[in-house]
Amino acid sequence: MDDRITGVMVYYYFVCRRKLWYFCHDINMENENENVMIGRILDETSYKRDDKHVNIDNVINIDFIREHKEIHEIKKSKAIEEAGIWQTKYLKQRGVTQLKAKIDYPLLRKNIVVELSAEDEEKMRGVLDDIILVKKRETVPQLEKKKICKKCAYYDLCFI
């Protein structure tokens, strides 16, 4: 298993460490999940005029970049906003520092600007170390029941 960390892994780290572990161990339940499908449709149908899915080194996938030097991440809702914020901060830390960053919520017709501070960079180092530890675990992390669990693609693995 390589030590490469993707933006999705950072996102999952803040959502649920079990979900991160499943993802890192190629256990994928998201292809059939209704919420994931809605998110994909939202991604495909929103911001059609922008150049979308900018891939950097097969590690970072930016939803789109605007001509005003802004990277944008598209999210369905603010339910797990912290995960989206840290995913976007990771993008900025990975070398897109000269660009502004926003998270767009098309269904809400809102967006937020994301900044990366020196304190955030320090916290991110710890997060990245933790992600590597989760990836290297032999067994799935302990279950943490959260409000978002019922909508998670991995719900059946955790609760049934």
Order of alpha helices (4+ residues) and beta strands (2+ residues): alpha-alpha-alpha-beta-beta-beta-alpha-beta-beta-alpha-alpha
